Structures are given as structure tokens and as C-alpha cells.
Amino acid sequence: MDSFIFSLNSTIPIFLVIVLGYVLMRNGFFTGEFVRIADKYVFKVALPVLLFKQIATADIHSDFDIRFVLFCMISTTLMFGGVWAGARIFLKDKRMTGAFAQAAARGSAAILGIAFIENIYGSSGMGPLMIVSAVPLYNIYSVIILTFGASDRQCREASGKIKKTLLGIVKNPIIIGIFLGLPFSIAGIQIPTIPMKAITSVSQTATPVALLVVGAGFQGKQAVAKLGPAFAAAFIKLVGLPLIFLPAALALGFRNEALVAIIIMLGSPTTVTCYIMAKNMKNDEVLTSSVVVLSTLLSSLTLTGWIFLMRSQGWI
């Protein structure tokens, strides 16, 4: 019951902020121009600053485990590659491929990971290590997938797509934020108090503004038409990926904090960052917002189920 209550407390408030954005948009408090500017602000400023802060302040040395790092990196690579390949093969509407693959593979690891571990163990030693191992790859693979799946199809030739992809990775604000934070984390550099407070203030705006934008941009009629792919992506994210990769994690001996971090990496709901990136990179934002809403609502049940199962076996 404690796990269920915690999951509800973690996911339902997120869902309610999305609903608030939808209500405010429909009642004229938000305008299309506001949503466009807020999208741009979150993508180019708030999210990069948030990820910079999370990476820069992560203490990866005290709990460094090369096996854990390699597992996170390899499983992340296999998740994105497998889901993307499946989407390219089975999706009839190829315009959905990039958005579907990103939404089905990319979870809210950075936001929920540390919170869950601290709630269960009182500390989050493995959380930052999971974030450093997986989140940079989340963003690199997302840029690649979304560039190839871009609806405008500006680069038809393979060489043009590769060049565009590489430029997209180098110029992507979120990836820049992550890699700027890595030297601070690796070298253990402390950010002075005054800039740290400013960074914290900006980073705290990322999630609520992004959630409001998801709600404001949610298009009910169009979303209903894409419920099939949205449910499929949510199922893959919340159930399919944990079913595939958790047995490997258990076989390798990961337990307690490490196993909880892996559960969050595999089975957390689709992050709101997916919507921001899909929209800014000209992919299917309607499908993405549907997956964000569905996976957020359903994750209170699925995450609770995974944690209960692991606890009942004495693994966490």
C-alpha cells in the first residue's frame, strides 16, 4: 500500500498539471503564441539548465560501479534501437515513427529516479549514476530518431540526413546542457552559491511549464484518432521494456538501490521532454502528448506493481 500511495503521489500531480494546462488553454487564459514561446523557452533554456544542474551536482564517484554503468548504457542503446526498428517495420503511418520510438523508449528517469530511491532507502546514491549513464544517451538517441523521422523531410538523401543528425546532436540545447554539466560532476567542482541559486530558480520552471504546455497543446479529437499507437507506446514503455531487461538485471546480481534505479530507467512514464523535443523537431507532437498523458496516468499502477513484485521477492 505504501508503494501504491507513493506512486500516486508521484504521478497524479503531474497528470493534474497537464489537465490544468488543457483547461487554461480551452478557457482563453493561454494563447497559441504563449504556448509557442513557452515551448521554445522550455526546449532552449529551462530543460538544458535543469539537466545541467542534475548532472553537475551528481556525486558519481562515491557509488561508482562500472557494471551498473555499462548495464544502463547497453540497455538504453538496445531499448532505443529495438523500439525504433520495430516502429519502422510495423507502423503503417511512417510519419509517426520518430515520435512513437522516442515516446516508447524514453522515460522520466531524471525526475522520478532520485525521488523513488530516496523514498525507499533515504538516499539516492545510484540515482545520479543512472542519470549520468543513461540520460545523455536518451537525448543523443532522441535527436537521431527525431531527425530521421522529421515530418518536413528536408534531407531526403542519406548523407544529408547523417549530416543533419550530427549537427542536431552538436547544436541540441539539451545535449549541450548535459555535457556542460559532466566536467563538474566528474571533477567534483562545486558551483558557487549565487549562480547555483539562479540555476536552481530557472531549472525549477522546466517541469511545470513543460507540463502546462503539454496540456495546452493536447488536441482531443486528433489524439483519439491515435489512441492505438499511443496505447502501444505506453505499454512498451511501462510493461514491455521492464519485462525484457529486468531479468537480465536480476541475473547480473543488481539489488536494492541499483535495482530500483534500473526499474525507474526502464518503467517510468514517458517524460514531458519527449513532447517538447518532438514538437521542436517537427515530429508528431499529438501522438507524443497522448503517450505522455497515458503513461503518466497508468504508471501509478505499473510502477507500483514492479516495486511490489521486487519487494515481495526480497530483491529491494
C-alpha positions in Angstrom: 0.0 0.0 0.0 2.9 2.4 0.8 4.3 1.8 -2.7 0.9 2.5 -4.3 0.4 5.7 -2.3 3.9 6.9 -3.2 3.3 6.1 -6.9 0.0 8.1 -6.8 1.8 11.0 -5.1 4.5 10.9 -7.8 2.3 10.7 -10.9 -1.2 12.1 -10.2 0.1 15.7 -9.5 1.9 15.6 -12.9 -1.3 14.5 -14.6 -3.3 17.2 -12.9 -0.9 19.9 -14.1 -1.3 18.6 -17.6 -5.1 18.8 -17.2 -4.8 22.4 -15.8 -2.9 23.4 -19.0 -5.6 21.9 -21.1 -8.4 23.8 -19.1 -6.5 27.1 -19.2 -6.0 26.8 -23.0 -9.6 26.0 -23.6 -10.8 28.9 -21.4 -8.6 31.5 -23.1 -6.0 32.0 -20.4 -3.3 30.7 -22.7 -3.0 31.6 -26.4 -1.3 29.8 -29.3 1.5 32.4 -29.2 2.1 31.9 -25.5 2.3 28.1 -26.0 4.8 28.6 -28.9 7.0 30.8 -26.8 6.8 28.6 -23.7 7.8 25.6 -25.9 10.8 27.5 -27.1 11.7 28.6 -23.6 11.5 25.1 -22.1 13.4 23.5 -25.0 16.2 26.1 -25.2 16.5 27.3 -21.7 14.7 25.6 -18.8 15.3 21.9 -19.7 19.0 22.4 -20.5 19.5 24.2 -17.3 17.7 21.5 -15.3 19.8 18.7 -16.8 23.0 20.7 -16.3 22.1 21.1 -12.6 21.2 17.4 -12.2 24.4 16.2 -13.9 26.7 18.9 -12.4 25.6 18.1 -8.8 25.6 14.3 -9.1 28.1 12.6 -6.9 29.1 9.7 -9.2 32.3 8.8 -7.5 31.1 7.6 -4.1 28.9 4.9 -5.7 30.7 4.3 -9.0 30.0 0.8 -10.3 31.3 0.0 -13.8 28.9 -3.0 -14.2 26.0 -0.8 -13.4 27.1 2.0 -15.7 27.6 -0.5 -18.6 24.2 -2.1 -18.0 22.5 1.3 -18.1 24.3 2.3 -21.3 23.9 -1.0 -23.1 20.2 -1.5 -22.2 19.4 2.1 -23.1 21.1 1.6 -26.5 19.1 -1.7 -27.1 15.8 -0.1 -25.9 16.1 2.8 -28.4 17.4 0.7 -31.2 14.9 -2.1 -30.8 11.8 0.2 -30.4 12.9 2.3 -33.4 13.5 -0.7 -35.6 10.1 -2.1 -34.6 8.4 1.2 -35.3 9.9 1.4 -38.7 8.7 -2.1 -39.5 5.3 -2.2 -38.0 3.9 1.3 -38.1 1.7 1.9 -41.1 1.9 5.7 -40.9 5.7 6.3 -41.2 5.2 9.9 -40.1 4.7 8.6 -36.6 7.9 6.6 -36.4 10.2 9.1 -34.7 7.7 10.3 -32.2 6.5 6.7 -31.4 10.0 5.4 -30.9 11.1 8.2 -28.7 8.0 8.1 -26.5 8.1 4.3 -26.1 11.8 4.3 -25.1 12.4 7.4 -23.1 11.2 7.6 -19.6 11.3 10.2 -16.8 14.4 8.8 -15.2 16.0 12.1 -14.2 12.8 13.4 -12.5 11.5 10.2 -10.8 14.7 8.2 -10.3 16.2 10.0 -7.3 12.7 10.6 -5.7 11.8 6.9 -5.7 15.2 5.8 -4.3 15.2 8.4 -1.6 11.7 7.5 -0.6 12.6 3.8 -0.2 16.2 4.0 1.1 16.6 7.6 2.4 19.5 8.2 0.0 19.9 8.3 -3.8 23.4 7.1 -4.4 22.6 5.1 -7.5 20.2 7.6 -8.9 22.8 10.1 -10.1 24.9 7.3 -11.5 21.9 6.0 -13.5 21.2 9.6 -14.8 24.8 10.1 -15.9 24.9 6.7 -17.6 21.5 6.9 -19.4 20.2 10.4 -19.8 22.9 11.7 -22.1 22.2 8.7 -24.4 18.5 9.3 -24.1 19.0 12.7 -25.7 21.5 11.7 -28.3 19.4 8.8 -29.5 16.2 11.0 -29.4 17.9 13.6 -31.7 18.9 10.9 -34.1 15.5 9.3 -34.2 13.6 12.6 -34.4 15.9 13.9 -37.1 15.3 10.8 -39.3 11.6 11.0 -38.5 11.2 14.7 -39.1 7.9 15.4 -40.8 9.3 18.1 -43.1 11.8 15.6 -44.7 14.2 18.3 -45.7 17.0 15.8 -46.0 16.0 13.1 -48.4 19.4 11.7 -49.1 21.2 9.5 -46.6 24.2 11.7 -46.5 22.1 14.8 -45.9 20.3 13.0 -43.0 23.5 12.0 -41.4 24.9 15.5 -41.6 21.7 16.9 -40.3 21.7 14.4 -37.4 25.3 15.2 -36.4 24.5 18.9 -36.5 21.4 18.3 -34.5 23.3 16.5 -31.8 26.0 19.1 -31.5 23.5 22.0 -31.5 20.8 20.5 -29.4 20.4 22.7 -26.3 19.5 19.7 -24.0 22.6 17.8 -25.0 24.7 20.9 -24.6 23.3 21.3 -21.0 24.2 17.7 -20.2 27.7 17.8 -21.5 28.4 21.2 -19.8 27.4 19.5 -16.5 29.7 16.5 -16.9 33.0 18.2 -16.0 31.5 19.5 -12.8 30.3 16.0 -11.8 33.5 14.1 -12.9 35.9 16.6 -11.3 33.7 17.3 -8.2 33.6 21.0 -8.9 31.3 22.9 -6.6 29.2 25.7 -8.2 29.3 28.9 -6.1 26.2 29.7 -4.1 25.0 32.8 -6.1 25.0 31.2 -9.6 23.7 28.0 -8.1 20.6 29.7 -6.7 20.0 31.3 -10.1 20.4 28.0 -11.9 18.0 26.3 -9.4 15.4 29.0 -9.9 15.4 28.6 -13.7 15.6 24.7 -13.5 12.5 24.7 -11.2 10.4 26.2 -14.0 11.2 23.4 -16.5 8.8 20.7 -15.4 5.7 22.8 -14.5 5.9 24.9 -17.7 6.5 21.9 -19.9 3.5 20.1 -18.3 1.3 23.1 -18.8 2.4 23.3 -22.4 1.6 19.6 -22.9 -1.9 20.1 -21.6 -2.4 23.3 -23.6 -1.3 21.6 -26.8 -3.3 18.5 -26.3 -5.7 18.1 -29.2 -8.5 15.8 -28.1 -10.0 14.8 -31.5 -6.7 14.2 -33.1 -5.4 12.3 -30.0 -8.4 10.0 -30.0 -7.6 9.0 -33.6 -4.1 8.0 -32.4 -5.1 6.1 -29.3 -4.0 2.8 -30.8 -0.4 3.8 -31.3 -0.4 5.8 -28.0 -1.5 2.7 -26.0 1.0 0.6 -27.8 3.8 3.0 -26.9 2.7 3.3 -23.3 2.5 -0.5 -23.0 6.0 -0.8 -24.4 7.4 1.9 -22.0 5.7 0.7 -18.8 5.5 -3.1 -19.2 7.4 -4.3 -22.3 10.8 -2.9 -21.6 10.9 -3.9 -17.9 9.8 -7.5 -18.9 12.7 -7.7 -21.3 15.5 -6.1 -19.3 14.7 -6.7 -15.6 15.5 -10.5 -15.8 19.0 -9.5 -17.1 19.5 -7.0 -14.3 18.5 -9.7 -11.7 20.7 -12.3 -13.3 23.7 -9.9 -13.1 23.0 -9.5 -9.4 21.7 -6.0 -9.1 19.7 -5.5 -5.9 18.3 -2.7 -3.7 19.2 0.9 -4.8 20.7 -0.3 -8.1 17.6 -2.4 -8.9 15.2 0.5 -8.1 17.2 2.8 -10.3 17.0 0.3 -13.1 13.3 -0.1 -12.6 12.8 3.7 -12.9 15.1 3.8 -16.0 13.1 1.0 -17.7 9.5 1.5 -16.5 9.0 5.2 -15.7 6.3 7.1 -17.7 7.3 8.9 -20.9 9.0 12.2 -19.9 7.5 15.5 -20.9 10.8 16.3 -22.6 9.6 14.0 -25.4 6.8 16.3 -26.3 9.0 19.4 -26.3 11.6 17.8 -28.5 9.1 16.2 -30.9 7.3 19.5 -31.4 10.5 21.5 -31.8 12.0 18.9 -34.2 8.9 18.7 -36.4 7.7 15.3 -35.4 4.2 14.1 -34.3 3.6 16.1 -31.1 -0.1 14.9 -30.9 0.9 11.3 -30.6 3.7 12.2 -28.1 1.4 14.2 -25.9 -1.1 11.3 -25.9 1.7 8.9 -24.8 2.8 11.3 -22.0 -0.7 11.6 -20.6 -1.5 7.8 -20.9 1.8 6.6 -19.5 1.7 9.2 -16.6 -1.8 8.1 -15.6 -1.1 4.3 -15.9 2.4 4.4 -14.3 0.9 4.8 -10.8 -0.3 1.2 -11.3 2.6 -0.3 -13.2 5.5 1.2 -11.2 3.7 0.1 -8.0 3.4 -3.4 -9.5 7.1 -3.6 -10.4 8.2 -2.3 -6.9 5.7 -4.6 -5.1 7.0 -7.6 -7.1 10.6 -6.8 -6.4 9.9 -6.3 -2.7 7.9 -9.5 -2.4 10.9 -11.4 -3.6 13.3 -9.6 -1.3 15.3 -8.0 -4.1 14.8 -4.4 -2.9 
